[in-house]
Amino acid sequence: MISTKVLGAYAAIGTLEPTAQATWYRQLAQEWNIRTFEIPLLANTPLAPELIEAFADISASLVVTLVAQWAGSGQTKPAYGLASPQESARQAALLDVISVLQQATTLIDQGITIRTIAVHTGQHLGSPIAHAIAFNQSLSALKDIMITALPDTALSVEITDSLPLDHPIAFPAAKKASLDLDALTQTLGAVNNTTPHYPVSLIVNWGRLLINGDVPLAIVRQIIASEIPLAGVILSGAAATPDGFADGHNSHLDPTSGFTATDAQSCADVLNACSDSVFFGMKCSTKKGDDQLAAAEFLKAQAELLQ
């Protein structure tokens, strides 16, 4: 069942000055009672003090995503990633995650709850088996750290787009993941067998499944029926291009996004019917085709849909 509503407001307001962002977060808490937010943290880049103060003031809970970390570093270092068969590149990614974990402990000390740390694999480089072995090693190392340092924070893997390398849509708009869902399920199953009391879960990003050409609701059902826990779903559409969907977090207000309010309701119905406690969230940008709409309109529309 749905236990928490999550809003990735940064996709709409992340380019604003920190003071303006902080004002929005306080407003979302006051007007819509939304206090759990998805937010990216970057290695060795502390969160702005204005945001820390706002999150502490509203007793916020954060779902921390590291996809932006991978998308940024991967543009100059294609081998970079927790699932990289190149050991030096894997270790570099692992150290960056540890840097984010250190930030998370600091935020907790300031009264902010860190609900989830969401990682992912990194780009294609070698065979699926080599990627799976490397990812297993990385997740096992992170679990060992988090069990002690962040015992109340879940470690999750976000399913990201895994189109083949020869697809015309370039990274990072597509092709961000080296392992598909079946490979992830097998890898996480092996990792979780070692410490069943602290399982690594999966997070669905609706829009990134659209990039793959998947039917997102079918994937949600598949995960619920599997042995791997589902942490939650982040809803959005994607950016329509002549070659298919690209990563853009387009909303249900964009008729070309592949995502509708009906999709949101169908997903909520499925999540409410499952036995596990999951979060239900949205993360949409201000894109509407070639246009940009006001952040206020998008945040209001997302908050209303989450209600």
Backbone as a ProteinNet text record, in pm:
[ID]
protein_1_A
[PRIMARY]
MISTKVLGAYAAIGTLEPTAQATWYRQLAQEWNIRTFEIPLLANTPLAPELIEAFADISASLVVTLVAQWAGSGQTKPAYGLASPQESARQAALLDVISVLQQATTLIDQGITIRTIAVHTGQHLGSPIAHAIAFNQSLSALKDIMITALPDTALSVEITDSLPLDHPIAFPAAKKASLDLDALTQTLGAVNNTTPHYPVSLIVNWGRLLINGDVPLAIVRQIIASEIPLAGVILSGAAATPDGFADGHNSHLDPTSGFTATDAQSCADVLNACSDSVFFGMKCSTKKGDDQLAAAEFLKAQAELLQ
[TERTIARY]
83.4	0	87.4	30.5	104.9	114.5	237.3	258.7	304.2	362.5	421.4	406.3	381.4	380.9	512.5	576	708.1	700.4	763.2	766.5	910.9	948.6	1080.3	1073.3	1051.1	1028.2	1148.9	1267.9	1388.6	1385.5	1310.8	1304	1239.1	1156	1089.2	1155.6	1219.7	1272.2	1422.4	1489.1	1630.1	1723.5	1678.9	1763.8	1747.8	1653.6	1633.8	1743	1757.8	1850.5	1804.6	1899.4	1861.9	1754.8	1758.2	1657.5	1518.2	1506.6	1377.4	1331.7	1424.9	1389.5	1337.4	1406.1	1365.6	1224.6	1192.3	1056.7	953.9	984.5	891.9	872.3	981.4	968.4	881.9	899.7	815.3	668.6	646.7	509.9	444.4	519.8	465	427	507.9	475.3	352.6	345.3	236.3	103.5	104.6	-20.3	-67.4	27.2	-9.5	29.4	94.3	138.3	229.9	308.4	409.7	542.7	599.4	724.1	830.5	800.7	899.4	933.8	1061.9	1105.8	1217.9	1211.5	1327.9	1421	1549.6	1646.6	1780.9	1852.2	1984.9	2090.2	2180.7	2301.9	2420.4	2518.7	2637.5	2758.6	2850.1	2970.2	3048.9	3090.4	3176.2	3113.2	2980.5	2907.9	2796.8	2821.8	2720.1	2593.6	2482.9	2355.2	2360.4	2294.3	2294.6	2238.8	2299.6	2251.3	2105	2059.2	1919.4	1824.8	1864.7	1780.8	1785.9	1904.1	1916	1826.5	1829.1	1746.2	1597.7	1557.2	1416	1373.3	1455.1	1419.9	1412.7	1503.3	1498.5	1374.7	1340.2	1224.8	1093.9	1081.7	955.6	962.5	1070.7	1090	1079.3	1155.5	1147.4	1212.1	1164.1	1222.8	1267.1	1386.6	1443	1466.5	1430.3	1471.8	1585.7	1705.9	1825	1856	1859.3	1893.7	2034.8	2107.1	2241.5	2247.7	2131.9	2131.9	2200.1	2177.4	2243.1	2394.8	2443.2	2586.6	2642.3	2571.2	2616.7	2604.1	2494.1	2473.6	2580.1	2617.8	2720.2	2858.1	2898.9	3032.8	3045.9	2936.4	2941.2	2963.8	2938.5	2958.5	3106	3190.9	3335.1	3408.1	3343.4	3406.1	3304.9	3292.1	3188.4	3197.3	3315.8	3331	3284.1	3257.1	3222.1	3091	3089.6	2965.1	2987.9	2888.3	2897.4	2901.9	2855.9	2857.3	2967.1	3063.3	3168.5	3263.3	3292.6	3393.3	3535.2	3555.3	3686.2	3696.8	3784.2	3787.8	3814.8	3903	3932.1	3809.4	3731.7	3610.6	3502.9	3495.8	3398.2	3434.5	3560.9	3604.2	3580.1	3600.3	3574.6	3427.6	3339.7	3196.1	3159.8	3220.1	3191.8	3234.2	3349.7	3394.8	3300.9	3246.3	3151.5	3023.1	2977.1	2857.9	2887.2	3003.8	3040.4	3042.8	3088	3083.3	2940.1	2847.2	2706	2652	2693.4	2649.9	2697.6	2818.3	2867.8	2782.3	2742.9	2651.4	2519.2	2471.8	2343.9	2349.8	2459.2	2470	2470.6	2531.5	2531.8	2390.7	2315.1	2177	2090.7	2111.5	2036.6	2066.8	2193.4	2231.1	2161.5	2116.8	2048.5	1896.3	1847.6	1704.6	1629.4	1700.5	1637.5	1642.6	1531.5	1526.5	1573.4	1661	1701.8	1632.8	1525.7	1444.8	1515.4	1571.9	1625.7	1746	1844.5	1954	1936	1916.7	1890.7	2012.1	2068.3	2183.7	2141.4	2232.9	2208.5	2340.6	2334.3	2448.6	2558.1	2521.5	2614.8	2599.5	2675	2653.9	2705.2	2658.4	2710.5	2860.2	2932.3	3074.8	3119.7	3072.2	3112.3	2992.1	3013.6	2905.6	2813.5	2686.6	2596.4	2649.8	2715.8	2768.3	2875.5	2965	3070.3	3010.1	2909.2	2842.5	2773.6	2708.6	2636.6	2732.2	2845.9	2945.1	2995.8	3026.3	3075.8	2969.5	2845.4	2737.5	2713.6	2722.4	2708.8	2814.5	2937.5	3045.1	3017.3	2972.7	2947.6	2832.4	2722.5	2606.7	2639	2715	2752.1	2836	2928.4	3011.1	2926.9	2832.9	2747.7	2656.5	2603.9	2519.5	2596.8	2720.4	2801.2	2819	2837.3	2853.9	2722.8	2615.1	2488.1	2423.3	2445.2	2388.2	2436	2560.2	2616.6	2593.7	2622.5	2620.1	2481.2	2396.4	2262.3	2160.4	2145.8	2062.2	1915	1868.3	1726.9	1701.6	1803.9	1792.9	1798.9	1706.6	1703.4	1799.9	1860.5	1941.4	1857.4	1840	1757.3	1833.6	1787.3	1840.5	1728.9	1754.1	1655.5	1674.2	1564.3	1568.1	1574.2	1681.8	1695.6	1699.2	1692.6	1682	1805.5	1782.1	1891.4	1886	1859.5	1858.9	1998	2006.8	2138.2	2225.3	2356	2451.4	2435.5	2381.5	2367.7	2237.5	2159.9	2035.6	2068.9	1990.6	2026.2	2014.1	1936.4	1927.6	2052.5	2123.2	2253.5	2240.7	2342	2356.5	2378.3	2321.8	2245	2093.9	2047.2	1902.8	1847.8	1935.1	1899.4	2026.9	2012.4	2128.2	2208.1	2138.9	2210.1	2245.2	2181.7	2198.9	2261	2342.7	2408.6	2334.1	2236.5	2161.9	2012.8	1942.2	1796.8	1731.1	1598.4	1528	1556.3	1558.1	1583.3	1721.3	1821.4	1956.2	1964.2	1895.4	1892.8	1827.8	1717.3	1646.6	1736.6	1808.9	1899.3	2013.3	2068.6	2180.6	2137.5	2025.7	1977.5	1936.6	1883.6	1849.6	1972.1	2083.3	2207.4	2259.8	2254	2300.7	2215.1	2085.3	1994.2	2001.4	2044.9	2057.5	2162.2	2257.8	2364.4	2320	2230.8	2179.2	2029.6	1949.5	1805.3	1734.2	1794.5	1731.3	1748.4	1831.4	1854.1	1854.3	1737.3	1733.5	1748.4	1815.4	1819.6	1691.1	1626	1497.3	1512.7	1402.4	1398.5	1306.9	1343.4	1259.2	1228.8	1102.4	1061	1053.5	1119.2	1101.5	1020	894.7	798	848.6	899.9	944.3	1061.3	1151.8	1268.2	1230.4	1121.1	1070.2	1009.2	946.6	894	1006.5	1122.9	1237.2	1273	1265.3	1296	1191.8	1074.8	965	884.5	904.5	830.9	691.8	606.4	477.5	499.5	510	552.6	467.5	336.4	252.2	278	306.9	339.3	469.3	565.4	691.5	668.1	583.7	551	491.5	398	335.9	439.3	530.4	633	721.4	759	843.9	768.1	643.2	563.4	553.1	546.8	534.1	668.3	778.8	911.1	955	1075.8	1131.7	1200.7	1213.5	1282.1	1180.6	1201.9	1105.9	1098.6	980.1	960.2	956.7	1050.1	1051.3	944.5	925	825.5	835.3	749.9	742.1	748.5	832.1	837.1	775.8	666	592.9	643.8	648.2	668.5	650.1	649.1	654.7	796.8	809.8	940.4	925.4	1037.9	1038	1025.4	922.2	901.1	1001.6	1067.2	1160.2	1128.8	1183.1	1160.7	1212.6	1305.8	1364.5	1305.8	1202	1142.2	1151.1	1124.8	1127.9	1270.8	1296.6	1423.4	1394.5	1495.5	1477.6	1448.6	1334.6	1299.3	1204.5	1151.8	1058.9	935.7	893.4	774.2	652.7	559.9	447.8	323.2	218.5	89.1	24.9	77.4	27.6	78	178.5	232.1	167.8	83.1	11.5	101.7	228.1	319.9	410.5	389.2	484.3	472.3	362.7	341.4	291.1	255.8	211	87.9	-14.4	-141	-183.9	-282.5	-339.5	-402.4	-454.8	-510.9	-402.5	-283	-170.4	-139.3	-141	-111.8	-213	-340	-443.2	-430	-399.4	-382.3	-265.4	-157	-41.1	-75.1	-143.4	-182.2	-269.7	-360.5	-447.9	-366.8	-267.9	-184.2	-100.5	-43	40.4	-41.8	-161	-245.6	-290.3	-291.2	-335	-222.2	-95.6	14.6	33.3	94.9	105.7	218.5	320.3	433.6	402.7	475.3	464.6	554.4	496.3	571.8	543	631.2	601.7	548.5	475.2	411.6	452.3	525.2	580.7	572.5	607.9	616.2	741.8	794.3	908.9	896.2	846.4	822.5	889.9	942.4	1002	893.8	935.5	840.4	827.4	874.3	868.9	728.7	684.9	560	585.7	633.5	678.8	800.7	793.7	903.5	889	783.8	756.1	801	809.2	836	723.1	659.4	553.2	606.3	529.1	571.7	583.4	685.9	705.6	583.7	520.2	403.4	293.1	271.4	167.1	199.7	324.7	363.8	361.3	412.9	413.4	271.3	184.1	44.6	-20.4	4.2	-55.2	-4.4	125.2	180.5	125.8	122.6	70.8	-74.1	-153.4	-294.2	-306.4	-222.3	-229.7	-188.3	-89.8	-47.3	-154.6	-240.5	-344.6	-446.7
-119.2	0	124.9	234.6	360.4	418.1	439.3	494	638.9	681.5	815	869.8	1001.1	1071.3	1147.3	1134.6	1193.2	1287.1	1402.6	1496.8	1533.5	1510.4	1552.1	1693.1	1787.4	1926.3	1986.6	1932.4	1991.1	1990.9	1896.9	1892.6	2017.5	2084.1	2207	2332.9	2323.4	2445.3	2440.6	2334.8	2316.5	2421	2495.1	2600	2734	2742.1	2866	2883.3	3003.8	3028.3	2950.3	2905.7	2825.6	2889.4	3020.3	3086.2	3068.4	3080.9	3062.8	2917.4	2823.4	2682.3	2655.1	2708.3	2686.3	2737.7	2850.9	2905.6	2810	2750.3	2654.1	2532	2479.4	2360.9	2390.9	2506.7	2543.9	2556.5	2611	2627.4	2492.4	2398.8	2265.5	2195	2215.3	2155.6	2220.9	2352.2	2425.1	2405.8	2417.7	2416.3	2276.5	2183.7	2051.3	1939	1973.6	1873.9	1768.9	1812.1	1724.7	1756.7	1656.6	1677.6	1574.2	1489.3	1392.5	1427.4	1447.3	1496.9	1410	1385.6	1329.4	1444.5	1423.6	1530.2	1467.1	1523	1469.3	1523.6	1438.2	1482.3	1442.4	1530.5	1506.6	1488.9	1404.3	1378.1	1506	1525.3	1638.4	1774.1	1778.3	1903	1915.4	1980.6	1988.3	2059.3	2019.1	2084.2	2228.5	2317.2	2458.9	2477.7	2563.9	2586.2	2627.9	2704.6	2747.3	2628.3	2527.5	2408.5	2324.1	2312.2	2236.6	2297.7	2428.9	2496.9	2473.3	2483.1	2462	2319.3	2221.9	2081.9	2052	2109.6	2089.2	2154.3	2273.5	2346.1	2270.6	2202.2	2132.5	1983.8	1942.6	1800.9	1712.3	1747.5	1678.1	1540.5	1454.8	1324.1	1323.5	1272	1279.9	1142.4	1130.7	1018.7	1072.5	1029.3	1083.6	1001.5	1068.3	999.6	1036.9	937.6	960.1	947.8	942.1	930.7	1051.5	1170.7	1290	1279.8	1217.6	1197.1	1113	1005.2	916.8	983.2	1053.9	1119.4	1225.4	1297.6	1399.9	1340.9	1251.4	1193	1104.7	1038.5	947.2	1014.3	1144.9	1213.8	1228.7	1233.7	1243.6	1113.5	1025.3	898.3	785.9	735.3	635.3	508.6	475.1	353.4	371	493.9	525.7	458.6	393.8	335.2	223.5	198.2	91.3	-46.5	-57	-186.4	-193	-104.4	-101.1	-219.7	-290.7	-397.3	-343.3	-213.9	-152.7	-116.8	-185.1	-172.6	-29.6	40.7	177.8	267.3	246.8	326.5	289.7	161.4	118.4	176.6	172.3	226.4	377.2	447.8	592.1	620.2	542.1	559.6	524.7	419.1	377.3	485.5	544.7	652.9	772.7	799.5	910.3	881.5	757.1	723.1	737.8	694	707	854.3	941.1	1085.2	1131.7	1081	1116.6	1059.3	938.7	880.8	966.7	1019.8	1109.2	1235.5	1288.8	1403.3	1366.6	1246.4	1202.5	1197.2	1148.1	1142.8	1283.7	1378.9	1518.1	1575.8	1545.9	1595	1534.9	1407.8	1343.5	1412.2	1446.1	1515.6	1651	1706.3	1836	1822.5	1701.8	1681.6	1643.7	1606.1	1567.7	1415.8	1355.4	1210.6	1175.5	1078.9	1026.3	891.2	890.5	769.5	665.1	709.4	617.2	679.2	596	631.7	547.4	613.4	542	551.7	436.2	429.4	361.6	358.9	276.4	231	161.3	83	164.9	257.8	319.5	257.2	309.2	275.4	136.9	91.5	-30.7	-16.9	-124.1	-126.3	-266.2	-367	-503.8	-595.2	-720.5	-818.6	-800.1	-842.8	-833.7	-906.2	-1019.1	-1094.4	-1013	-950.9	-869.5	-751.6	-689	-577.8	-625.8	-741.1	-792.6	-825.4	-884.7	-917.4	-789.5	-689.6	-563	-495.2	-498	-432.7	-504.3	-636.1	-713.7	-670.8	-656.2	-614.8	-476.1	-384	-247.6	-242.2	-308.7	-307.1	-372.8	-480.6	-548.2	-456.2	-382.2	-288.6	-176	-123.7	-15.3	-63	-183.9	-238.1	-247.7	-295.3	-309.1	-174.2	-68.4	65.4	116.3	102.4	162.7	92.7	-36.2	-107.9	-46.1	1.2	63.7	214.3	282.1	428.8	486.9	416.1	466.5	353.3	299.3	179.8	201.9	326	354.5	404	398.9	443.6	323.2	317	205.8	230.9	124.2	128.9	73.3	152.3	111.5	129.8	59.6	73.4	126.5	238	290.5	223.7	173.1	114.7	229.3	236	342.4	283.6	371.7	329.8	252.6	143.1	52.7	19.1	120.2	98.1	56.6	-16.4	-59.9	58	34.7	142	204.1	127.6	181.7	258.5	277.1	353.6	500	565.9	703.3	808.9	785.1	884	872.8	983.3	981.7	983.7	930.6	943.1	1091	1145.1	1077.4	1081.2	1121.8	1122.1	980.7	884.1	741.8	662.6	529.6	439.6	460.3	486.6	513.4	387.3	274.2	155.3	39.7	-36.4	-151.7	-282.1	-281.9	-403.6	-377.4	-471.8	-459.3	-514.9	-514	-553.2	-697.2	-788.3	-928.6	-945.5	-879.6	-889.6	-823.5	-711	-645.9	-735	-798.5	-885	-998.3	-1059.4	-1168.3	-1117.7	-1002.6	-947.8	-909.6	-840.1	-799.7	-920.6	-1023	-1144.6	-1206	-1208.7	-1264	-1177.9	-1045.6	-955.1	-970.3	-977.9	-983.2	-1115.2	-1219.7	-1349	-1344.3	-1252	-1246	-1172.9	-1074.7	-999.2	-976.9	-1081.1	-1069.3	-967.4	-931.5	-834	-690.8	-670.5	-536.9	-549.1	-574.7	-599.2	-471.3	-482.9	-374.5	-381.4	-268	-263.2	-198.1	-193.6	-130.9	-9.1	92.5	209.7	218.5	239.2	255.2	403.3	442.2	574.9	555.6	598.4	571.5	619.6	741.1	798.4	724.6	674.3	603.9	466.4	409.5	286.6	315.4	432	471	479.4	527.3	536.2	398	298	161	101.5	164.6	105.2	8.2	10	-78.8	-23.1	-109.6	-67.8	-53	69.1	87.9	14.5	14.6	-50.7	-200.4	-259.6	-402.2	-429.8	-338.8	-354.7	-342.8	-248.6	-234.9	-365.3	-421.1	-547.9	-660.5	-662.6	-766.7	-760.7	-640.4	-626.6	-667.8	-625.6	-661.8	-813.4	-882.3	-1028.2	-1098.6	-1024.1	-1084.4	-1092.4	-1144.6	-1155.5	-1027	-929.5	-804.7	-701.4	-638.4	-537.9	-417.2	-362.1	-236.8	-123.9	-29.5	84.6	185.6	206.4	303.2	332.7	423.8	463.1	614.9	664.3	806.6	823.8	898.1	915.7	1035.8	1019.8	1130.2	1071.6	1158.7	1112.5	1125.7	1143.2	1160.3	1257.3	1289.2	1385.4	1312.1	1342.6	1278	1330.2	1237.5	1273.3	1186	1217.4	1131.1	989.3	969.8	837.5	765.6	821.5	762.7	859.3	807.4	893	912.9	1034.1	1067.8	1118.7	1114.4	1155	1304.4	1341.1	1481.6	1512.3	1407.1	1424	1505.6	1495.3	1569.5	1521.7	1612.5	1582.4	1541.1	1510.4	1477.2	1598.1	1718.9	1837.6	1846.2	1766.5	1760.6	1642.5	1664.8	1553.9	1459	1495.9	1407.5	1328.3	1338.8	1282.7	1132.7	1072.1	929.8	898.6	1000.4	983.5	1069.1	1010	1079.8	1068.4	1148.4	1138.8	1002	941.7	806.1	705.7	721.8	635	646.1	768.9	789.9	718.2	727.5	661.6	510.4	456.9	312.3	262.8	340.2	302.5	306.9	411.9	423.1	305.7	264.2	151	23.6	0.1	-119.5	-113.6	1.5	14	-1.1	53.7	41.1	-102.4	-182.4	-321.5	-415.2	-367.9	-457.3	-460.1	-564.8	-585	-503.5	-468.7	-394.4	-245.5	-178	-33.2	32.1	116.4	177.4	327.2	400.1	541.5	562.4	671.1	708.1	851.1	873	1005.2	1053.3	1179.3	1241.5	1327.3	1338.3	1425.9	1474.5	1593.9	1645.9	1780.8	1800.2	1928.4	2023.2	2141.6	2241.4	2235.8	2127.2	2115.1	2075.1	2137	2100.1	2111.3	2000.3	2006.1	2096.2	2195.2	2291	2410.5	2411.3	2525	2496.2	2601.3	2592.5	2664.5	2596.3	2658.8	2699.2	2777.3	2828.3	2715.1	2724.4	2621.6	2609.6	2720.8	2717.6	2629.5	2638.1	2557	2408.5	2374.4	2234	2177.1	2251.5	2201.1	2183.3	2276.3	2265.4	2143	2121.7	2007.3	1875.2	1868.6	1746.3	1721.5	1825.5	1810.1	1764.1	1820	1780	1634.3	1592	1453.7	1356.3	1394.6	1307.7	1293.8	1392.5	1385.6	1277.5
0	0	0	-45	-48.9	91.6	137.1	271.3	269	156.7	148.7	7.8	-2.1	-130.5	-143.2	-259.4	-282.9	-402.7	-392.7	-504	-537.8	-661.6	-710.1	-764.6	-675.9	-717.2	-787.4	-762.6	-820.2	-972.8	-1032.8	-1179	-1236.2	-1155	-1199.5	-1146.3	-1028.8	-965	-940.7	-985.7	-953.3	-1010.7	-1111.6	-1168.4	-1096.8	-1004.1	-929	-823.7	-774.6	-664.8	-541.1	-456.6	-340	-252.4	-235.9	-152.5	-211.1	-343.6	-409.5	-400.3	-415.9	-401.1	-260.3	-161.8	-22.7	1.7	-57.4	-44	-101.4	-215.5	-276.2	-186.6	-129.9	-44.2	78.2	136.6	250.7	207.9	89.7	40.8	13.8	-43.3	-69.5	60.4	164	293.6	355.1	345.9	410.4	337.8	205.4	129.9	92.6	72.9	23.1	118.3	229.3	327.1	263.4	166.7	107.3	173.6	240.2	313.5	277.6	180.5	133.6	-10.5	-35.1	-165.4	-220.9	-350.9	-418.8	-453.9	-430.4	-456.1	-491.9	-588.6	-619.6	-523.5	-484.2	-415.3	-501.7	-510.7	-591.3	-500.5	-543.2	-463.7	-441.2	-317.2	-279.8	-311.4	-316	-342.1	-239	-128	-22.1	-68.7	-10.7	-36.8	12.9	-58.5	-21.3	119.4	200.8	337.7	343.6	243.6	242.7	232.6	153.6	140.5	266.9	325.2	450.2	557.4	568.2	668.4	642.2	515.3	482.1	511.9	471.8	496.2	646	722.6	867.4	927.5	879.9	934.1	912.5	798.5	767.6	801.2	870.6	906.2	782.8	680.8	552.4	558.8	470.9	444.9	299.2	271.5	137.4	77	-49.7	-133.6	-218.7	-189.6	-255	-379.5	-494.3	-618.6	-662.2	-710.6	-762.5	-914.1	-980	-1125.8	-1189.1	-1134.6	-1188.8	-1177	-1070.1	-1053.5	-1168	-1200.5	-1308	-1444.1	-1466.2	-1595.4	-1620.7	-1514.9	-1530.6	-1552.6	-1464.9	-1476	-1599.1	-1636.7	-1749.9	-1883.4	-1891.7	-2019	-2053.6	-1954	-1978.6	-1946.4	-1868.9	-1830	-1851.8	-1975.1	-2004.8	-1919.7	-1871.1	-1790.8	-1647.3	-1606.3	-1467.6	-1428.3	-1312.2	-1264	-1164.6	-1082.2	-982.5	-1045.8	-1170.4	-1238.9	-1344.3	-1335.6	-1437.1	-1422.8	-1532.7	-1526.4	-1510.7	-1536.9	-1513.4	-1365	-1295	-1149.5	-1103.1	-1171.5	-1129	-1144	-1250	-1271.5	-1170.1	-1135.8	-1033.9	-898.3	-864.4	-735.5	-727.9	-839.2	-840.4	-813.2	-876.3	-852.9	-709.4	-656.4	-519.5	-419.9	-441.7	-353.1	-359.8	-477.9	-489.8	-412.9	-416.1	-337.6	-189.1	-147.1	-6	35	-54.8	-27.4	-4	-84.3	-66.8	64.4	99.8	227.4	344.4	334.2	439.4	448.4	332.8	333.8	400.3	371.7	428.2	580.3	635.2	781.7	840.8	770.6	816.7	816	711.2	703.1	813.5	842.9	951.2	1084.1	1104.9	1228.4	1241.9	1129.1	1131.4	1129	1154.7	1170.7	1045.3	939.5	813.1	800.1	765.8	746.8	605.9	595.1	464.8	449.4	373.6	359.2	273.1	161.4	61.7	-7.6	-37.2	-127	-252.6	-365.9	-491.4	-583.5	-617.3	-706.9	-837.1	-933.2	-1051.8	-1109.9	-1221.5	-1267.5	-1333.1	-1419.9	-1512.4	-1650.2	-1746.4	-1886.9	-1924.8	-2043.8	-2104.5	-2130.1	-2102	-2132.7	-2173.1	-2099.6	-2126.8	-2133.7	-2100.8	-2105.2	-1985.1	-1996.9	-1881.7	-1758.5	-1778.8	-1664.5	-1592.2	-1669.7	-1607.2	-1531.7	-1590.2	-1522.1	-1393.8	-1400.5	-1283.9	-1169.6	-1202.2	-1098.9	-1031.7	-1113.6	-1058.2	-972.6	-1018.6	-943.4	-811.3	-812.1	-689	-587.3	-633.1	-542.8	-483.7	-568.6	-521.8	-422.9	-455.5	-366	-232.6	-236.1	-111.4	-23.5	-85.7	-9.1	49.8	-28.6	20.7	132.9	120.1	227	357.8	349.1	470.6	539.9	461	518.4	576.1	499.5	539.1	657.6	671.8	786	917.1	917.7	1037.4	1041.1	928.9	928	906.7	831.8	798.9	813.2	933.3	950.7	919.9	924.7	899	757.1	673.5	534.6	442.3	347.3	252.8	137.5	89.1	-32.5	-146.1	-250.5	-363.8	-494.1	-595.1	-730.7	-819.1	-884.1	-978.2	-1113.8	-1167.5	-1301.2	-1401.8	-1477.3	-1576.2	-1716.5	-1814.4	-1953.9	-1998.2	-2069.3	-2107.5	-2256.1	-2339.6	-2484	-2532.1	-2644.5	-2695	-2736.1	-2738.6	-2764.8	-2903	-2998.8	-3133.9	-3154	-3048.1	-3061.8	-3091.1	-3178.2	-3218.4	-3109.3	-3003.8	-2895.9	-2809.1	-2795.4	-2729.6	-2577.7	-2509.9	-2365.5	-2332.7	-2224.2	-2119.2	-2137.4	-2256.3	-2279.5	-2290	-2309.4	-2312.4	-2284.4	-2275.1	-2262.9	-2134.4	-2023.3	-1897.6	-1820	-1848.4	-1763.9	-1841	-1771.1	-1832.4	-1808	-1717	-1684.6	-1698.1	-1762.2	-1772.3	-1646.6	-1643.4	-1521	-1482.3	-1578.5	-1544.9	-1481.8	-1539	-1483.1	-1346	-1329.6	-1198.4	-1093.9	-1131.4	-1036.8	-989.6	-1082.1	-1044.3	-956.4	-992.1	-915.2	-774.3	-763.3	-630.9	-548.4	-613.1	-540.1	-475.3	-549.1	-494.1	-380	-396	-290.5	-165.4	-183.5	-68.4	6.4	-60.1	8.4	119.1	107.6	208.5	334.5	319	434.4	415.8	435.7	409	497.2	610.8	699.8	649.3	547.8	491.1	338.8	278.7	134.1	52.3	-60	-158	-240.1	-257	-326.6	-463.9	-537.8	-669.8	-668.1	-742.9	-765.2	-913.9	-945.7	-1085.1	-1118.6	-1226.2	-1284.5	-1412.1	-1406.8	-1513.8	-1649.9	-1654.3	-1780.7	-1841.4	-1758.4	-1811.8	-1864.4	-1815.4	-1875.8	-2012.6	-2027.3	-2158.7	-2261.6	-2220.4	-2311.4	-2364	-2277	-2317.8	-2410.6	-2419.4	-2494.4	-2411.3	-2279	-2188.9	-2160.6	-2107.3	-2052.4	-1902.1	-1850.5	-1711.4	-1608.9	-1625.1	-1524.9	-1521.7	-1636.6	-1640.3	-1565.4	-1575.5	-1502.8	-1352.8	-1312	-1169.6	-1117.4	-1191.5	-1149.3	-1144.4	-1240.7	-1244.4	-1120.4	-1080.2	-961.5	-835.9	-824.4	-706.7	-693	-806.1	-803.8	-783.9	-787	-775.8	-630.1	-610.6	-475.5	-430.2	-520.1	-487.9	-440.5	-325.4	-277.1	-370.8	-383.9	-456.5	-354.8	-366	-273.8	-310.6	-440.5	-483.2	-630.5	-674.3	-815	-823.8	-913.8	-946.8	-1085.1	-1091.7	-1216.4	-1295	-1425.2	-1519.2	-1657	-1755.3	-1892.3	-1943.7	-2074	-2136	-2252.7	-2314.9	-2424.7	-2557.5	-2632.9	-2762.2	-2864.6	-2936.4	-3043.7	-3164.9	-3281.9	-3398.9	-3380.5	-3287.6	-3265.3	-3144.6	-3085.1	-2965.9	-2849.2	-2729.7	-2611.7	-2561.1	-2513	-2448.4	-2308.2	-2222.3	-2083.1	-2076.1	-2017.9	-2007.6	-1894.3	-1828.1	-1715.5	-1754.4	-1880.3	-1922.3	-1844.3	-1820.3	-1731.2	-1808.1	-1731.3	-1790.5	-1857.3	-1833.4	-1901.7	-2045.6	-2078.3	-2214.4	-2286	-2384.9	-2449.7	-2527.1	-2549.1	-2621.5	-2527.9	-2396.2	-2299	-2278.8	-2325	-2300.5	-2161.7	-2084.5	-1945.9	-1922.5	-1859.9	-1837.5	-1691.7	-1655.4	-1520.9	-1498.5	-1603.5	-1592.5	-1557.7	-1616.5	-1580.8	-1431.8	-1381	-1239.2	-1151.7	-1185.9	-1106.7	-1114	-1232.4	-1247	-1163.6	-1162.8	-1082.3	-934.1	-890.7	-749.8	-707.8	-794.5	-762.4	-741.3	-828.1	-816.2	-688.6	-659.2	-539.5	-412.2	-410.9	-291.7	-268.1	-372.8	-359.7	-318.3	-323.6	-287.9	-136.6	-88.2	56.6	119.3	41.4	96	105.9	193.7	207.2	102.7	16.7	-92.6	-98.4	-166.8	-188.8	-330.2	-345.6	-472.1	-500.8	-610.2	-632	-774.7	-792	-923.6	-931.1	-1054.3	-1080.2	-1223.4	-1241.5	-1376.1	-1394.5	-1513.4	-1549	-1598.7	-1635.6	-1686.3	-1838.2	-1898.5	-2043.9	-2090	-2197.7	-2264.2	-2413.3	-2471.6	-2609.3	-2618.9	-2706.5	-2720.6	-2627.4	-2547.9	-2460.3	-2317.3	-2239.4	-2096.3	-2023.5	-1931.5	-1853.9	-1716.4	-1645.6	-1515.2	-1414.2	-1328.6	-1226.2	-1136.3	-1106.4	-1018	-1074.6	-1204.2	-1267.2	-1257.8	-1282.6	-1279.7	-1138.3	-1042	-904.9	-852.5	-882.6	-840.7	-904.4	-1034.2	-1103.6	-1046.6	-1013.5	-956.1	-816	-734.9	-598.7	-600.5	-690.1	-699.6	-742.5	-837.3	-884.3	-774.2	-693.3	-583.5	-476.5	-463.1	-360.7	-394
[MASK]
+++++++++++++++++++++++++++++++++++++++++++++++++++++++++++++++++++++++++++++++++++++++++++++++++++++++++++++++++++++++++++++++++++++++++++++++++++++++++++++++++++++++++++++++++++++++++++++++++++++++++++++++++++++++++++++++++++++++++++++++++++++++++++++++++++++++++++++++++++++++++++++++++++++++++++++++++++

